[in-house]
């Protein structure tokens, strides 16, 4: 069900997120430093994908995400934190899809801004329990993906580990249903797509599927479907 003031919040999300990501995305790709690669490892340079196509994709993805988040959350105190995540997520998803890297120089500052947004929401609403749940959920998400990275380093990159804590924190504020559906739904979606691509011989077992986009899609789905799925599971 749409939230109160859903239309206004959705409009704000579309305009702010779409315009911000269209401008920031290509600029970040041109300016962020390249990672230090292991011996024999190669990657597509960030700057080489920072063109008009990047502006269109980042802006479009952020506009859709911001609109859906506004529709579901309304003018809730936590909406600004999620809109920041929508912008960063659109840029990160595009970069990962094109280069198979999730730059930490974008992820870590986003942690700070989103955490500040959640803290401000707790101060404004008094929902300290939601803030505590967000911290716990972020730690759980990071820990679980860290174990996955340690056990299956060719299937999960450390950028995915960093991103999991960020998404877990934002989803945890909304509830455990959103956290479980959003974080782990994205994991299973990426795994299924990877299996299908291998079965169709589009890629081999040694190749690594860009996992960040699936995690971000899963997080958005968690916001939209987490609460209904939790109610369905609880009967």
matplotlib code that plots the C-alpha trace (Angstrom):
import matplotlib.pyplot as plt

x = [0.0, 1.3, 2.3, 0.7, 1.8, 3.0, 2.5, 4.4, 7.2, 7.5, 7.8, 10.5, 12.3, 12.1, 13.4, 16.1, 17.5, 17.3, 19.1, 21.7, 22.7, 22.8, 25.3, 27.3, 27.6, 29.8, 31.7, 32.6, 33.6, 36.0, 37.5, 37.7, 41.1, 41.6, 41.9, 45.2, 44.9, 46.3, 48.9, 47.3, 44.0, 42.5, 39.5, 37.7, 38.8, 36.2, 36.8, 36.1, 32.5, 31.8, 29.9, 26.5, 25.3, 26.3, 24.4, 21.2, 21.5, 22.4, 19.8, 17.1, 17.8, 17.9, 14.7, 12.8, 14.3, 13.6, 10.0, 9.3, 10.9, 8.9, 5.7, 6.3, 7.8, 6.0, 7.4, 8.8, 11.8, 13.9, 13.1, 16.2, 18.6, 16.9, 17.1, 20.8, 21.1, 19.1, 21.5, 24.6, 23.1, 22.3, 25.9, 27.4, 25.2, 26.1, 29.8, 29.7, 27.8, 30.4, 33.6, 32.8, 34.1, 32.3, 34.5, 35.0, 35.5, 31.8, 30.6, 32.3, 31.1, 27.6, 27.7, 28.4, 25.6, 23.0, 24.0, 23.6, 20.2, 19.1, 20.3, 18.5, 15.3, 15.6, 16.1, 13.1, 10.8, 12.1, 12.3, 15.5, 14.5, 14.6, 18.1, 19.3, 17.8, 19.5, 22.9, 22.4, 21.1, 24.1, 26.5, 24.7, 24.6, 28.3, 29.3, 27.2, 28.7, 32.2, 31.8, 30.6, 33.5, 35.9, 34.5, 33.7, 36.0, 35.3, 31.6, 31.4, 33.8, 34.8, 32.9, 29.8, 30.7, 31.0, 27.7, 25.9, 26.5, 25.2, 22.0, 21.5, 21.6, 19.0, 16.7, 17.1, 15.6, 12.4, 12.1, 13.4, 11.1, 12.5, 16.0, 15.6, 13.7, 16.0, 19.4, 19.1, 16.6, 19.2, 21.7, 19.5, 18.5, 22.1, 22.9, 19.9, 20.9, 24.5, 23.4, 21.2, 24.1, 26.5, 23.9, 23.3, 27.1, 27.0, 29.7, 31.9, 32.2, 35.5, 33.8, 32.3, 28.8, 28.6, 26.7, 26.1, 23.2, 21.3, 21.9, 20.6, 17.5, 16.9, 17.1, 14.5, 12.3, 12.7, 11.3, 8.4, 7.6, 9.3, 6.4, 3.7, 6.0, 6.6, 2.9, 2.4, 5.1, 3.6, 0.2]
y = [0.0, 3.5, 5.6, 8.9, 11.8, 9.1, 11.1, 14.1, 11.9, 9.9, 13.1, 14.4, 11.0, 11.0, 14.6, 14.7, 11.2, 11.2, 14.6, 13.9, 10.5, 11.8, 14.5, 12.7, 9.3, 10.3, 12.8, 10.1, 7.7, 10.2, 11.2, 8.2, 6.4, 3.0, 0.1, -1.7, -5.0, -8.4, -9.8, -10.9, -9.1, -6.7, -4.3, -1.8, 1.7, 3.7, 6.7, 4.7, 4.2, 7.8, 9.0, 10.1, 6.5, 6.5, 9.7, 8.2, 4.9, 6.3, 9.0, 6.7, 4.0, 6.5, 8.2, 4.9, 3.8, 7.2, 7.3, 3.8, 4.6, 7.8, 6.0, 3.3, 5.5, 8.8, 11.8, 9.7, 10.9, 8.1, 8.9, 11.2, 8.4, 6.1, 8.7, 9.1, 5.3, 5.3, 7.8, 5.9, 2.6, 3.6, 4.7, 1.7, -0.7, 0.8, 0.8, -2.9, -4.0, -2.3, -2.9, -5.7, -3.5, -1.7, 1.2, 1.6, 5.4, 5.6, 3.0, 4.3, 7.9, 6.6, 4.7, 7.9, 9.9, 7.1, 6.5, 10.2, 10.2, 7.3, 9.0, 12.2, 10.2, 8.6, 12.0, 13.4, 10.5, 8.9, 5.6, 4.5, 0.9, 1.2, 2.7, -0.1, -2.7, -0.9, -1.2, -4.9, -5.7, -3.9, -5.9, -9.2, -8.4, -7.6, -10.7, -13.1, -11.8, -11.7, -15.4, -16.0, -14.0, -16.0, -19.3, -18.5, -15.6, -16.2, -15.9, -12.9, -9.9, -7.9, -4.9, -7.0, -7.4, -3.7, -3.1, -5.7, -3.8, -0.6, -2.2, -4.2, -1.1, 0.8, -2.2, -3.0, 0.4, -0.6, -4.1, -7.6, -8.7, -6.0, -6.9, -10.6, -10.2, -7.4, -8.6, -12.3, -12.0, -10.2, -12.9, -15.7, -13.7, -13.2, -16.9, -18.0, -15.7, -16.9, -20.5, -19.7, -17.9, -20.8, -23.3, -21.3, -21.1, -17.3, -17.4, -20.0, -21.1, -19.2, -15.9, -13.7, -12.3, -8.6, -9.2, -5.6, -4.9, -7.9, -6.8, -3.4, -4.8, -7.1, -4.2, -2.2, -5.3, -5.7, -2.2, -3.0, -6.6, -7.2, -6.3, -8.3, -11.3, -11.0, -10.9, -13.9, -15.9, -15.1, -16.2]
z = [0.0, -0.8, 2.2, 3.2, 0.9, -1.5, -4.7, -3.4, -1.9, -5.2, -7.2, -4.9, -5.3, -9.0, -9.5, -6.8, -7.3, -11.1, -11.5, -8.8, -10.2, -13.8, -12.7, -10.0, -11.7, -14.7, -12.5, -10.0, -12.6, -14.1, -10.8, -8.4, -8.3, -9.8, -7.3, -6.8, -8.7, -8.0, -10.3, -13.6, -12.7, -15.2, -15.2, -17.3, -16.3, -14.5, -16.7, -19.9, -18.9, -17.8, -20.8, -21.8, -21.5, -17.8, -17.2, -18.7, -16.9, -13.5, -13.7, -14.9, -12.4, -9.5, -10.7, -10.7, -7.4, -5.8, -7.1, -5.7, -2.4, -2.1, -3.0, -0.3, 2.5, 2.0, 3.7, 6.5, 8.4, 7.0, 3.4, 2.9, 4.0, 1.4, -1.3, -0.8, -1.0, -4.2, -5.8, -4.6, -5.5, -9.1, -9.6, -7.8, -9.7, -13.1, -12.2, -11.1, -14.2, -16.5, -14.6, -12.1, -9.2, -6.4, -5.5, -1.7, -2.2, -2.9, -0.5, 2.7, 2.4, 1.7, 5.0, 6.8, 5.1, 5.4, 9.1, 9.8, 8.1, 10.2, 13.4, 12.4, 11.8, 15.2, 16.8, 14.9, 15.6, 18.8, 17.0, 18.8, 18.5, 14.7, 14.9, 17.1, 14.8, 11.8, 13.5, 14.3, 10.9, 9.2, 11.3, 10.5, 6.8, 6.8, 8.8, 6.7, 3.4, 4.9, 5.6, 2.1, 0.7, 2.8, 1.8, -1.9, -2.9, -6.6, -6.1, -3.8, -4.0, -1.0, -2.5, -2.1, 1.6, 2.1, 0.3, 2.3, 5.6, 4.0, 2.6, 5.8, 7.9, 5.8, 5.5, 9.2, 10.1, 8.3, 9.9, 10.0, 7.2, 4.9, 5.9, 5.2, 2.0, 0.7, 1.5, 1.0, -1.8, -3.8, -3.0, -4.3, -7.3, -8.3, -7.7, -9.9, -12.7, -12.5, -12.7, -15.7, -17.5, -16.9, -18.0, -21.2, -21.7, -21.7, -19.0, -17.4, -13.8, -13.5, -14.4, -11.7, -12.1, -11.1, -7.9, -6.8, -9.1, -7.8, -4.2, -5.0, -6.8, -3.8, -1.4, -3.3, -3.5, 0.2, 0.8, -1.5, -0.5, 2.9, 5.1, 3.1, 3.0, 6.7, 7.4, 5.0, 6.8, 10.2, 9.0]

ax = plt.figure().add_subplot(projection="3d")
ax.plot(x, y, z, "-o")
ax.set_aspect("equal")
plt.show()
